[in-house]
């Protein structure tokens, strides 16, 4: 039996996040608020830059996103 990889993707959220690339946002996660500029969007996570620090935020852990 070969192991299989499964990942849940919300295509509408993914597509909308791609339109926010390069923009500053506030993201509410299950662990609290984060803010920064969206550097990249992958099907399962967002790369958010705040100052010199990169954060990799799982989309499944995101409650809402607000562009600044």
Predicted model as a PDB file, atoms N, CA, C, CB and O in Angstrom, pLDDT in the B-factor column:
MODEL        1                                                                  
ATOM      1  N   UNK A   1       0.845  -1.171   0.000  1.00 85.00           N  
ATOM      2  CA  UNK A   1       0.000   0.000   0.000  1.00 85.00           C  
ATOM      3  C   UNK A   1       0.901   1.250   0.000  1.00 85.00           C  
ATOM      4  CB  UNK A   1      -0.967  -0.010   1.230  1.00 85.00           C  
ATOM      5  O   UNK A   1       1.808   1.373   0.824  1.00 85.00           O  
ATOM      6  N   UNK A   2       0.638   2.153  -0.922  1.00 90.00           N  
ATOM      7  CA  UNK A   2       1.421   3.381  -1.046  1.00 90.00           C  
ATOM      8  C   UNK A   2       0.740   4.508  -0.276  1.00 90.00           C  
ATOM      9  CB  UNK A   2       1.601   3.772  -2.534  1.00 90.00           C  
ATOM     10  O   UNK A   2      -0.459   4.725  -0.451  1.00 90.00           O  
ATOM     11  N   UNK A   3       1.480   5.235   0.578  1.00 89.00           N  
ATOM     12  CA  UNK A   3       0.872   6.379   1.280  1.00 89.00           C  
ATOM     13  C   UNK A   3       0.450   7.448   0.283  1.00 89.00           C  
ATOM     14  CB  UNK A   3       1.857   6.975   2.314  1.00 89.00           C  
ATOM     15  O   UNK A   3       1.101   7.645  -0.742  1.00 89.00           O  
ATOM     16  N   UNK A   4      -0.636   8.131   0.590  1.00 86.00           N  
ATOM     17  CA  UNK A   4      -1.132   9.206  -0.267  1.00 86.00           C  
ATOM     18  C   UNK A   4      -1.190  10.501   0.529  1.00 86.00           C  
ATOM     19  CB  UNK A   4      -2.526   8.856  -0.845  1.00 86.00           C  
ATOM     20  O   UNK A   4      -1.500  10.498   1.720  1.00 86.00           O  
ATOM     21  N   UNK A   5      -0.891  11.600  -0.138  1.00 80.00           N  
ATOM     22  CA  UNK A   5      -0.945  12.920   0.469  1.00 80.00           C  
ATOM     23  C   UNK A   5      -2.289  13.549   0.161  1.00 80.00           C  
ATOM     24  CB  UNK A   5       0.211  13.814  -0.034  1.00 80.00           C  
ATOM     25  O   UNK A   5      -2.727  13.553  -0.990  1.00 80.00           O  
ATOM     26  N   UNK A   6      -2.953  14.086   1.189  1.00 77.00           N  
ATOM     27  CA  UNK A   6      -4.226  14.781   0.999  1.00 77.00           C  
ATOM     28  C   UNK A   6      -4.147  16.161   1.635  1.00 77.00           C  
ATOM     29  CB  UNK A   6      -5.402  13.968   1.603  1.00 77.00           C  
ATOM     30  O   UNK A   6      -3.587  16.325   2.719  1.00 77.00           O  
ATOM     31  N   UNK A   7      -4.705  17.137   0.961  1.00 73.00           N  
ATOM     32  CA  UNK A   7      -4.749  18.488   1.492  1.00 73.00           C  
ATOM     33  C   UNK A   7      -6.062  19.130   1.072  1.00 73.00           C  
ATOM     34  CB  UNK A   7      -3.536  19.326   1.003  1.00 73.00           C  
ATOM     35  O   UNK A   7      -6.474  19.022  -0.083  1.00 73.00           O  
ATOM     36  N   UNK A   8      -6.716  19.796   2.015  1.00 78.00           N  
ATOM     37  CA  UNK A   8      -7.957  20.490   1.692  1.00 78.00           C  
ATOM     38  C   UNK A   8      -7.627  21.908   1.246  1.00 78.00           C  
ATOM     39  CB  UNK A   8      -8.927  20.501   2.908  1.00 78.00           C  
ATOM     40  O   UNK A   8      -6.885  22.625   1.917  1.00 78.00           O  
ATOM     41  N   UNK A   9      -8.179  22.298   0.123  1.00 86.00           N  
ATOM     42  CA  UNK A   9      -7.927  23.631  -0.432  1.00 86.00           C  
ATOM     43  C   UNK A   9      -9.258  24.336  -0.603  1.00 86.00           C  
ATOM     44  CB  UNK A   9      -7.160  23.551  -1.792  1.00 86.00           C  
ATOM     45  O   UNK A   9     -10.202  23.765  -1.148  1.00 86.00           O  
ATOM     46  N   UNK A  10      -9.337  25.576  -0.140  1.00 88.00           N  
ATOM     47  CA  UNK A  10     -10.518  26.397  -0.376  1.00 88.00           C  
ATOM     48  C   UNK A  10     -10.193  27.277  -1.585  1.00 88.00           C  
ATOM     49  CB  UNK A  10     -10.908  27.265   0.905  1.00 88.00           C  
ATOM     50  O   UNK A  10      -9.526  28.302  -1.440  1.00 88.00           O  
ATOM     51  N   UNK A  11     -10.658  26.885  -2.778  1.00 90.00           N  
ATOM     52  CA  UNK A  11     -10.229  27.577  -3.997  1.00 90.00           C  
ATOM     53  C   UNK A  11     -10.591  29.057  -4.041  1.00 90.00           C  
ATOM     54  CB  UNK A  11     -10.823  26.901  -5.183  1.00 90.00           C  
ATOM     55  O   UNK A  11      -9.848  29.847  -4.625  1.00 90.00           O  
ATOM     56  N   UNK A  12     -11.716  29.458  -3.440  1.00 93.00           N  
ATOM     57  CA  UNK A  12     -12.110  30.864  -3.482  1.00 93.00           C  
ATOM     58  C   UNK A  12     -11.202  31.715  -2.587  1.00 93.00           C  
ATOM     59  CB  UNK A  12     -13.579  31.020  -3.050  1.00 93.00           C  
ATOM     60  O   UNK A  12     -10.817  32.820  -2.967  1.00 93.00           O  
ATOM     61  N   UNK A  13     -10.866  31.211  -1.420  1.00 94.00           N  
ATOM     62  CA  UNK A  13      -9.956  31.937  -0.531  1.00 94.00           C  
ATOM     63  C   UNK A  13      -8.575  32.015  -1.171  1.00 94.00           C  
ATOM     64  CB  UNK A  13      -9.874  31.253   0.862  1.00 94.00           C  
ATOM     65  O   UNK A  13      -7.947  33.074  -1.163  1.00 94.00           O  
ATOM     66  N   UNK A  14      -8.103  30.915  -1.717  1.00 94.00           N  
ATOM     67  CA  UNK A  14      -6.795  30.876  -2.382  1.00 94.00           C  
ATOM     68  C   UNK A  14      -6.731  31.894  -3.518  1.00 94.00           C  
ATOM     69  CB  UNK A  14      -6.506  29.463  -2.922  1.00 94.00           C  
ATOM     70  O   UNK A  14      -5.762  32.646  -3.625  1.00 94.00           O  
ATOM     71  N   UNK A  15      -7.752  31.918  -4.358  1.00 95.00           N  
ATOM     72  CA  UNK A  15      -7.784  32.845  -5.499  1.00 95.00           C  
ATOM     73  C   UNK A  15      -7.836  34.303  -5.016  1.00 95.00           C  
ATOM     74  CB  UNK A  15      -9.006  32.541  -6.409  1.00 95.00           C  
ATOM     75  O   UNK A  15      -7.152  35.162  -5.572  1.00 95.00           O  
ATOM     76  N   UNK A  16      -8.631  34.578  -3.998  1.00 95.00           N  
ATOM     77  CA  UNK A  16      -8.730  35.938  -3.473  1.00 95.00           C  
ATOM     78  C   UNK A  16      -7.415  36.381  -2.850  1.00 95.00           C  
ATOM     79  CB  UNK A  16      -9.854  36.033  -2.443  1.00 95.00           C  
ATOM     80  O   UNK A  16      -6.995  37.522  -3.041  1.00 95.00           O  
ATOM     81  N   UNK A  17      -6.757  35.488  -2.103  1.00 97.00           N  
ATOM     82  CA  UNK A  17      -5.474  35.825  -1.502  1.00 97.00           C  
ATOM     83  C   UNK A  17      -4.429  36.159  -2.557  1.00 97.00           C  
ATOM     84  CB  UNK A  17      -4.986  34.682  -0.633  1.00 97.00           C  
ATOM     85  O   UNK A  17      -3.588  37.030  -2.337  1.00 97.00           O  
ATOM     86  N   UNK A  18      -4.470  35.489  -3.683  1.00 97.00           N  
ATOM     87  CA  UNK A  18      -3.498  35.788  -4.744  1.00 97.00           C  
ATOM     88  C   UNK A  18      -3.663  37.210  -5.253  1.00 97.00           C  
ATOM     89  CB  UNK A  18      -3.648  34.798  -5.905  1.00 97.00           C  
ATOM     90  O   UNK A  18      -2.684  37.827  -5.672  1.00 97.00           O  
ATOM     91  N   UNK A  19      -4.879  37.745  -5.229  1.00 97.00           N  
ATOM     92  CA  UNK A  19      -5.091  39.134  -5.676  1.00 97.00           C  
ATOM     93  C   UNK A  19      -4.545  40.134  -4.659  1.00 97.00           C  
ATOM     94  CB  UNK A  19      -6.589  39.400  -5.915  1.00 97.00           C  
ATOM     95  O   UNK A  19      -4.359  41.305  -4.988  1.00 97.00           O  
ATOM     96  N   UNK A  20      -4.283  39.683  -3.414  1.00 98.00           N  
ATOM     97  CA  UNK A  20      -3.761  40.568  -2.370  1.00 98.00           C  
ATOM     98  C   UNK A  20      -2.243  40.514  -2.248  1.00 98.00           C  
ATOM     99  CB  UNK A  20      -4.381  40.212  -1.044  1.00 98.00           C  
ATOM    100  O   UNK A  20      -1.677  41.156  -1.363  1.00 98.00           O  
ATOM    101  N   UNK A  21      -1.585  39.776  -3.104  1.00 98.00           N  
ATOM    102  CA  UNK A  21      -0.123  39.670  -3.081  1.00 98.00           C  
ATOM    103  C   UNK A  21       0.512  41.054  -3.178  1.00 98.00           C  
ATOM    104  CB  UNK A  21       0.376  38.770  -4.235  1.00 98.00           C  
ATOM    105  O   UNK A  21       0.150  41.857  -4.038  1.00 98.00           O  
ATOM    106  N   UNK A  22       1.470  41.323  -2.277  1.00 98.00           N  
ATOM    107  CA  UNK A  22       2.142  42.613  -2.272  1.00 98.00           C  
ATOM    108  C   UNK A  22       1.428  43.678  -1.465  1.00 98.00           C  
ATOM    109  CB  UNK A  22       2.307  43.089  -3.659  1.00 98.00           C  
ATOM    110  O   UNK A  22       1.944  44.784  -1.308  1.00 98.00           O  
ATOM    111  N   UNK A  23       0.246  43.362  -0.949  1.00 98.00           N  
ATOM    112  CA  UNK A  23      -0.516  44.335  -0.162  1.00 98.00           C  
ATOM    113  C   UNK A  23      -0.400  44.041   1.320  1.00 98.00           C  
ATOM    114  CB  UNK A  23      -1.986  44.335  -0.582  1.00 98.00           C  
ATOM    115  O   UNK A  23      -0.178  42.901   1.729  1.00 98.00           O  
ATOM    116  N   UNK A  24      -0.553  45.083   2.116  1.00 98.00           N  
ATOM    117  CA  UNK A  24      -0.524  44.932   3.569  1.00 98.00           C  
ATOM    118  C   UNK A  24      -1.895  44.474   4.046  1.00 98.00           C  
ATOM    119  CB  UNK A  24      -0.112  46.262   4.265  1.00 98.00           C  
ATOM    120  O   UNK A  24      -2.923  44.982   3.597  1.00 98.00           O  
ATOM    121  N   UNK A  25      -1.897  43.507   4.963  1.00 98.00           N  
ATOM    122  CA  UNK A  25      -3.145  42.937   5.466  1.00 98.00           C  
ATOM    123  C   UNK A  25      -3.054  42.724   6.979  1.00 98.00           C  
ATOM    124  CB  UNK A  25      -3.463  41.602   4.748  1.00 98.00           C  
ATOM    125  O   UNK A  25      -1.973  42.728   7.568  1.00 98.00           O  
ATOM    126  N   UNK A  26      -4.221  42.539   7.577  1.00 98.00           N  
ATOM    127  CA  UNK A  26      -4.333  42.051   8.950  1.00 98.00           C  
ATOM    128  C   UNK A  26      -4.990  40.686   8.837  1.00 98.00           C  
ATOM    129  CB  UNK A  26      -5.166  43.045   9.890  1.00 98.00           C  
ATOM    130  O   UNK A  26      -5.995  40.535   8.142  1.00 98.00           O  
ATOM    131  N   UNK A  27      -4.427  39.689   9.517  1.00 98.00           N  
ATOM    132  CA  UNK A  27      -4.947  38.328   9.476  1.00 98.00           C  
ATOM    133  C   UNK A  27      -5.299  37.905  10.900  1.00 98.00           C  
ATOM    134  CB  UNK A  27      -3.913  37.343   8.834  1.00 98.00           C  
ATOM    135  O   UNK A  27      -4.463  37.974  11.801  1.00 98.00           O  
ATOM    136  N   UNK A  28      -6.528  37.473  11.094  1.00 98.00           N  
ATOM    137  CA  UNK A  28      -6.939  36.912  12.380  1.00 98.00           C  
ATOM    138  C   UNK A  28      -6.793  35.402  12.278  1.00 98.00           C  
ATOM    139  CB  UNK A  28      -8.418  37.324  12.755  1.00 98.00           C  
ATOM    140  O   UNK A  28      -7.412  34.766  11.425  1.00 98.00           O  
ATOM    141  N   UNK A  29      -5.969  34.832  13.153  1.00 96.00           N  
ATOM    142  CA  UNK A  29      -5.797  33.382  13.193  1.00 96.00           C  
ATOM    143  C   UNK A  29      -6.363  32.857  14.506  1.00 96.00           C  
ATOM    144  CB  UNK A  29      -4.295  32.987  13.036  1.00 96.00           C  
ATOM    145  O   UNK A  29      -6.786  33.632  15.364  1.00 96.00           O  
ATOM    146  N   UNK A  30      -6.367  31.555  14.654  1.00 95.00           N  
ATOM    147  CA  UNK A  30      -6.835  30.963  15.908  1.00 95.00           C  
ATOM    148  C   UNK A  30      -5.910  31.333  17.071  1.00 95.00           C  
ATOM    149  CB  UNK A  30      -6.929  29.432  15.772  1.00 95.00           C  
ATOM    150  O   UNK A  30      -6.281  31.157  18.231  1.00 95.00           O  
ATOM    151  N   UNK A  31      -4.723  31.840  16.776  1.00 94.00           N  
ATOM    152  CA  UNK A  31      -3.750  32.239  17.806  1.00 94.00           C  
ATOM    153  C   UNK A  31      -3.680  33.757  18.007  1.00 94.00           C  
ATOM    154  CB  UNK A  31      -2.370  31.716  17.437  1.00 94.00           C  
ATOM    155  O   UNK A  31      -2.931  34.221  18.867  1.00 94.00           O  
ATOM    156  N   UNK A  32      -4.445  34.543  17.233  1.00 96.00           N  
ATOM    157  CA  UNK A  32      -4.433  35.990  17.391  1.00 96.00           C  
ATOM    158  C   UNK A  32      -4.206  36.711  16.074  1.00 96.00           C  
ATOM    159  CB  UNK A  32      -3.373  36.391  18.380  1.00 96.00           C  
ATOM    160  O   UNK A  32      -4.152  36.091  15.012  1.00 96.00           O  
ATOM    161  N   UNK A  33      -4.071  38.043  16.158  1.00 97.00           N  
ATOM    162  CA  UNK A  33      -3.885  38.888  14.969  1.00 97.00           C  
ATOM    163  C   UNK A  33      -2.434  38.921  14.527  1.00 97.00           C  
ATOM    164  CB  UNK A  33      -4.369  40.307  15.244  1.00 97.00           C  
ATOM    165  O   UNK A  33      -1.512  38.833  15.338  1.00 97.00           O  
ATOM    166  N   UNK A  34      -2.255  39.053  13.212  1.00 97.00           N  
ATOM    167  CA  UNK A  34      -0.942  39.282  12.617  1.00 97.00           C  
ATOM    168  C   UNK A  34      -1.134  40.342  11.549  1.00 97.00           C  
ATOM    169  CB  UNK A  34      -0.317  37.956  12.019  1.00 97.00           C  
ATOM    170  O   UNK A  34      -2.215  40.452  10.971  1.00 97.00           O  
ATOM    171  N   UNK A  35      -0.110  41.112  11.284  1.00 97.00           N  
ATOM    172  CA  UNK A  35      -0.188  42.059  10.172  1.00 97.00           C  
ATOM    173  C   UNK A  35       1.144  42.077   9.447  1.00 97.00           C  
ATOM    174  CB  UNK A  35      -0.564  43.483  10.667  1.00 97.00           C  
ATOM    175  O   UNK A  35       2.198  41.797  10.017  1.00 97.00           O  
ATOM    176  N   UNK A  36       1.058  42.417   8.165  1.00 98.00           N  
ATOM    177  CA  UNK A  36       2.240  42.473   7.329  1.00 98.00           C  
ATOM    178  C   UNK A  36       1.843  42.469   5.871  1.00 98.00           C  
ATOM    179  CB  UNK A  36       3.176  41.308   7.633  1.00 98.00           C  
ATOM    180  O   UNK A  36       0.672  42.638   5.531  1.00 98.00           O  
ATOM    181  N   UNK A  37       2.821  42.276   5.018  1.00 98.00           N  
ATOM    182  CA  UNK A  37       2.608  42.271   3.573  1.00 98.00           C  
ATOM    183  C   UNK A  37       2.633  40.835   3.066  1.00 98.00           C  
ATOM    184  CB  UNK A  37       3.680  43.128   2.848  1.00 98.00           C  
ATOM    185  O   UNK A  37       3.529  40.061   3.402  1.00 98.00           O  
ATOM    186  N   UNK A  38       1.644  40.491   2.259  1.00 98.00           N  
ATOM    187  CA  UNK A  38       1.603  39.146   1.682  1.00 98.00           C  
ATOM    188  C   UNK A  38       2.688  39.038   0.624  1.00 98.00           C  
ATOM    189  CB  UNK A  38       0.201  38.831   1.073  1.00 98.00           C  
ATOM    190  O   UNK A  38       2.655  39.749  -0.380  1.00 98.00           O  
ATOM    191  N   UNK A  39       3.651  38.148   0.846  1.00 98.00           N  
ATOM    192  CA  UNK A  39       4.757  37.932  -0.081  1.00 98.00           C  
ATOM    193  C   UNK A  39       4.435  36.851  -1.099  1.00 98.00           C  
ATOM    194  CB  UNK A  39       6.014  37.564   0.681  1.00 98.00           C  
ATOM    195  O   UNK A  39       4.812  36.951  -2.266  1.00 98.00           O  
ATOM    196  N   UNK A  40       3.728  35.808  -0.644  1.00 98.00           N  
ATOM    197  CA  UNK A  40       3.432  34.674  -1.515  1.00 98.00           C  
ATOM    198  C   UNK A  40       2.215  33.955  -0.971  1.00 98.00           C  
ATOM    199  CB  UNK A  40       4.646  33.708  -1.623  1.00 98.00           C  
ATOM    200  O   UNK A  40       1.912  34.031   0.220  1.00 98.00           O  
ATOM    201  N   UNK A  41       1.516  33.252  -1.861  1.00 98.00           N  
ATOM    202  CA  UNK A  41       0.347  32.466  -1.478  1.00 98.00           C  
ATOM    203  C   UNK A  41       0.492  31.084  -2.085  1.00 98.00           C  
ATOM    204  CB  UNK A  41      -0.982  33.148  -1.940  1.00 98.00           C  
ATOM    205  O   UNK A  41       0.705  30.939  -3.288  1.00 98.00           O  
ATOM    206  N   UNK A  42       0.375  30.080  -1.248  1.00 95.00           N  
ATOM    207  CA  UNK A  42       0.402  28.684  -1.675  1.00 95.00           C  
ATOM    208  C   UNK A  42      -0.967  28.088  -1.366  1.00 95.00           C  
ATOM    209  CB  UNK A  42       1.557  27.878  -0.961  1.00 95.00           C  
ATOM    210  O   UNK A  42      -1.728  28.692  -0.611  1.00 95.00           O  
ATOM    211  N   UNK A  43      -1.308  26.927  -1.921  1.00 92.00           N  
ATOM    212  CA  UNK A  43      -2.634  26.358  -1.658  1.00 92.00           C  
ATOM    213  C   UNK A  43      -2.934  26.119  -0.177  1.00 92.00           C  
ATOM    214  CB  UNK A  43      -2.771  25.066  -2.394  1.00 92.00           C  
ATOM    215  O   UNK A  43      -4.101  26.102   0.214  1.00 92.00           O  
ATOM    216  N   UNK A  44      -1.899  25.935   0.657  1.00 92.00           N  
ATOM    217  CA  UNK A  44      -2.147  25.639   2.067  1.00 92.00           C  
ATOM    218  C   UNK A  44      -1.634  26.704   3.037  1.00 92.00           C  
ATOM    219  CB  UNK A  44      -1.523  24.334   2.409  1.00 92.00           C  
ATOM    220  O   UNK A  44      -1.943  26.630   4.226  1.00 92.00           O  
ATOM    221  N   UNK A  45      -0.858  27.695   2.574  1.00 95.00           N  
ATOM    222  CA  UNK A  45      -0.342  28.707   3.494  1.00 95.00           C  
ATOM    223  C   UNK A  45      -0.068  30.037   2.801  1.00 95.00           C  
ATOM    224  CB  UNK A  45       0.924  28.206   4.154  1.00 95.00           C  
ATOM    225  O   UNK A  45       0.011  30.132   1.577  1.00 95.00           O  
ATOM    226  N   UNK A  46       0.075  31.059   3.647  1.00 97.00           N  
ATOM    227  CA  UNK A  46       0.383  32.423   3.201  1.00 97.00           C  
ATOM    228  C   UNK A  46       1.761  32.770   3.748  1.00 97.00           C  
ATOM    229  CB  UNK A  46      -0.712  33.466   3.684  1.00 97.00           C  
ATOM    230  O   UNK A  46       2.068  32.455   4.898  1.00 97.00           O  
ATOM    231  N   UNK A  47       2.593  33.415   2.938  1.00 98.00           N  
ATOM    232  CA  UNK A  47       3.875  33.927   3.418  1.00 98.00           C  
ATOM    233  C   UNK A  47       3.665  35.417   3.673  1.00 98.00           C  
ATOM    234  CB  UNK A  47       5.056  33.662   2.377  1.00 98.00           C  
ATOM    235  O   UNK A  47       3.422  36.197   2.752  1.00 98.00           O  
ATOM    236  N   UNK A  48       3.767  35.789   4.948  1.00 98.00           N  
ATOM    237  CA  UNK A  48       3.512  37.151   5.391  1.00 98.00           C  
ATOM    238  C   UNK A  48       4.812  37.755   5.904  1.00 98.00           C  
ATOM    239  CB  UNK A  48       2.414  37.187   6.487  1.00 98.00           C  
ATOM    240  O   UNK A  48       5.518  37.134   6.698  1.00 98.00           O  
ATOM    241  N   UNK A  49       5.130  38.972   5.449  1.00 98.00           N  
ATOM    242  CA  UNK A  49       6.360  39.637   5.879  1.00 98.00           C  
ATOM    243  C   UNK A  49       6.014  40.828   6.758  1.00 98.00           C  
ATOM    244  CB  UNK A  49       7.204  40.086   4.661  1.00 98.00           C  
ATOM    245  O   UNK A  49       5.212  41.686   6.389  1.00 98.00           O  
ATOM    246  N   UNK A  50       6.645  40.860   7.944  1.00 98.00           N  
ATOM    247  CA  UNK A  50       6.489  41.974   8.871  1.00 98.00           C  
ATOM    248  C   UNK A  50       7.897  42.412   9.244  1.00 98.00           C  
ATOM    249  CB  UNK A  50       5.633  41.576  10.150  1.00 98.00           C  
ATOM    250  O   UNK A  50       8.598  41.707   9.970  1.00 98.00           O  
ATOM    251  N   UNK A  51       8.313  43.573   8.751  1.00 97.00           N  
ATOM    252  CA  UNK A  51       9.693  44.020   8.952  1.00 97.00           C  
ATOM    253  C   UNK A  51      10.632  43.104   8.190  1.00 97.00           C  
ATOM    254  CB  UNK A  51      10.061  44.047  10.459  1.00 97.00           C  
ATOM    255  O   UNK A  51      10.485  42.923   6.981  1.00 97.00           O  
ATOM    256  N   UNK A  52      11.596  42.526   8.893  1.00 97.00           N  
ATOM    257  CA  UNK A  52      12.530  41.584   8.271  1.00 97.00           C  
ATOM    258  C   UNK A  52      12.143  40.125   8.521  1.00 97.00           C  
ATOM    259  CB  UNK A  52      13.937  41.834   8.790  1.00 97.00           C  
ATOM    260  O   UNK A  52      12.889  39.213   8.164  1.00 97.00           O  
ATOM    261  N   UNK A  53      10.984  39.906   9.131  1.00 98.00           N  
ATOM    262  CA  UNK A  53      10.576  38.564   9.533  1.00 98.00           C  
ATOM    263  C   UNK A  53       9.511  38.004   8.608  1.00 98.00           C  
ATOM    264  CB  UNK A  53      10.066  38.573  10.961  1.00 98.00           C  
ATOM    265  O   UNK A  53       8.545  38.691   8.276  1.00 98.00           O  
ATOM    266  N   UNK A  54       9.688  36.749   8.190  1.00 98.00           N  
ATOM    267  CA  UNK A  54       8.688  36.049   7.393  1.00 98.00           C  
ATOM    268  C   UNK A  54       7.888  35.107   8.293  1.00 98.00           C  
ATOM    269  CB  UNK A  54       9.357  35.265   6.231  1.00 98.00           C  
ATOM    270  O   UNK A  54       8.449  34.414   9.141  1.00 98.00           O  
ATOM    271  N   UNK A  55       6.589  35.095   8.095  1.00 97.00           N  
ATOM    272  CA  UNK A  55       5.701  34.183   8.805  1.00 97.00           C  
ATOM    273  C   UNK A  55       5.004  33.314   7.770  1.00 97.00           C  
ATOM    274  CB  UNK A  55       4.663  34.959   9.689  1.00 97.00           C  
ATOM    275  O   UNK A  55       4.607  33.792   6.707  1.00 97.00           O  
ATOM    276  N   UNK A  56       4.863  32.058   8.083  1.00 98.00           N  
ATOM    277  CA  UNK A  56       4.159  31.112   7.224  1.00 98.00           C  
ATOM    278  C   UNK A  56       2.870  30.749   7.946  1.00 98.00           C  
ATOM    279  CB  UNK A  56       5.037  29.829   6.909  1.00 98.00           C  
ATOM    280  O   UNK A  56       2.887  30.010   8.931  1.00 98.00           O  
ATOM    281  N   UNK A  57       1.746  31.274   7.449  1.00 97.00           N  
ATOM    282  CA  UNK A  57       0.457  31.146   8.128  1.00 97.00           C  
ATOM    283  C   UNK A  57      -0.405  30.137   7.367  1.00 97.00           C  
ATOM    284  CB  UNK A  57      -0.264  32.532   8.231  1.00 97.00           C  
ATOM    285  O   UNK A  57      -0.669  30.308   6.176  1.00 97.00           O  
ATOM    286  N   UNK A  58      -0.836  29.097   8.058  1.00 94.00           N  
ATOM    287  CA  UNK A  58      -1.693  28.097   7.424  1.00 94.00           C  
ATOM    288  C   UNK A  58      -3.058  28.699   7.137  1.00 94.00           C  
ATOM    289  CB  UNK A  58      -1.833  26.842   8.316  1.00 94.00           C  
ATOM    290  O   UNK A  58      -3.656  29.316   8.018  1.00 94.00           O  
ATOM    291  N   UNK A  59      -3.554  28.534   5.935  1.00 94.00           N  
ATOM    292  CA  UNK A  59      -4.860  29.070   5.560  1.00 94.00           C  
ATOM    293  C   UNK A  59      -5.962  28.429   6.400  1.00 94.00           C  
ATOM    294  CB  UNK A  59      -5.130  28.842   4.060  1.00 94.00           C  
ATOM    295  O   UNK A  59      -6.932  29.103   6.746  1.00 94.00           O  
ATOM    296  N   UNK A  60      -5.838  27.157   6.734  1.00 92.00           N  
ATOM    297  CA  UNK A  60      -6.859  26.489   7.544  1.00 92.00           C  
ATOM    298  C   UNK A  60      -6.946  27.053   8.952  1.00 92.00           C  
ATOM    299  CB  UNK A  60      -6.578  25.007   7.611  1.00 92.00           C  
ATOM    300  O   UNK A  60      -7.958  26.858   9.624  1.00 92.00           O  
ATOM    301  N   UNK A  61      -5.910  27.748   9.419  1.00 93.00           N  
ATOM    302  CA  UNK A  61      -5.917  28.351  10.750  1.00 93.00           C  
ATOM    303  C   UNK A  61      -6.353  29.821  10.714  1.00 93.00           C  
ATOM    304  CB  UNK A  61      -4.534  28.236  11.378  1.00 93.00           C  
ATOM    305  O   UNK A  61      -6.320  30.506  11.737  1.00 93.00           O  
ATOM    306  N   UNK A  62      -6.764  30.304   9.526  1.00 95.00           N  
ATOM    307  CA  UNK A  62      -7.144  31.689   9.335  1.00 95.00           C  
ATOM    308  C   UNK A  62      -8.654  31.846   9.538  1.00 95.00           C  
ATOM    309  CB  UNK A  62      -6.725  32.178   7.932  1.00 95.00           C  
ATOM    310  O   UNK A  62      -9.448  31.060   9.022  1.00 95.00           O  
ATOM    311  N   UNK A  63      -9.031  32.880  10.302  1.00 96.00           N  
ATOM    312  CA  UNK A  63     -10.449  33.164  10.539  1.00 96.00           C  
ATOM    313  C   UNK A  63     -10.929  34.228   9.561  1.00 96.00           C  
ATOM    314  CB  UNK A  63     -10.685  33.625  12.003  1.00 96.00           C  
ATOM    315  O   UNK A  63     -11.965  34.056   8.918  1.00 96.00           O  
ATOM    316  N   UNK A  64     -10.178  35.336   9.441  1.00 97.00           N  
ATOM    317  CA  UNK A  64     -10.512  36.375   8.467  1.00 97.00           C  
ATOM    318  C   UNK A  64      -9.255  37.130   8.067  1.00 97.00           C  
ATOM    319  CB  UNK A  64     -11.567  37.349   9.037  1.00 97.00           C  
ATOM    320  O   UNK A  64      -8.228  37.079   8.744  1.00 97.00           O  
ATOM    321  N   UNK A  65      -9.370  37.838   6.936  1.00 97.00           N  
ATOM    322  CA  UNK A  65      -8.266  38.635   6.392  1.00 97.00           C  
ATOM    323  C   UNK A  65      -8.828  39.987   5.982  1.00 97.00           C  
ATOM    324  CB  UNK A  65      -7.574  37.915   5.172  1.00 97.00           C  
ATOM    325  O   UNK A  65      -9.864  40.054   5.320  1.00 97.00           O  
ATOM    326  N   UNK A  66      -8.148  41.077   6.374  1.00 97.00           N  
ATOM    327  CA  UNK A  66      -8.602  42.407   6.017  1.00 97.00           C  
ATOM    328  C   UNK A  66      -7.455  43.185   5.374  1.00 97.00           C  
ATOM    329  CB  UNK A  66      -9.143  43.152   7.256  1.00 97.00           C  
ATOM    330  O   UNK A  66      -6.423  43.401   6.009  1.00 97.00           O  
ATOM    331  N   UNK A  67      -7.626  43.605   4.126  1.00 96.00           N  
ATOM    332  CA  UNK A  67      -6.605  44.461   3.504  1.00 96.00           C  
ATOM    333  C   UNK A  67      -6.562  45.814   4.215  1.00 96.00           C  
ATOM    334  CB  UNK A  67      -6.892  44.653   1.984  1.00 96.00           C  
ATOM    335  O   UNK A  67      -7.590  46.323   4.659  1.00 96.00           O  
ATOM    336  N   UNK A  68      -5.359  46.392   4.318  1.00 92.00           N  
ATOM    337  CA  UNK A  68      -5.209  47.722   4.935  1.00 92.00           C  
ATOM    338  C   UNK A  68      -5.295  48.788   3.876  1.00 92.00           C  
ATOM    339  CB  UNK A  68      -3.873  47.839   5.699  1.00 92.00           C  
ATOM    340  O   UNK A  68      -5.193  49.976   4.185  1.00 92.00           O  
TER     341      UNK A  68                                                      
ENDMDL                                                                          
END                                                                             
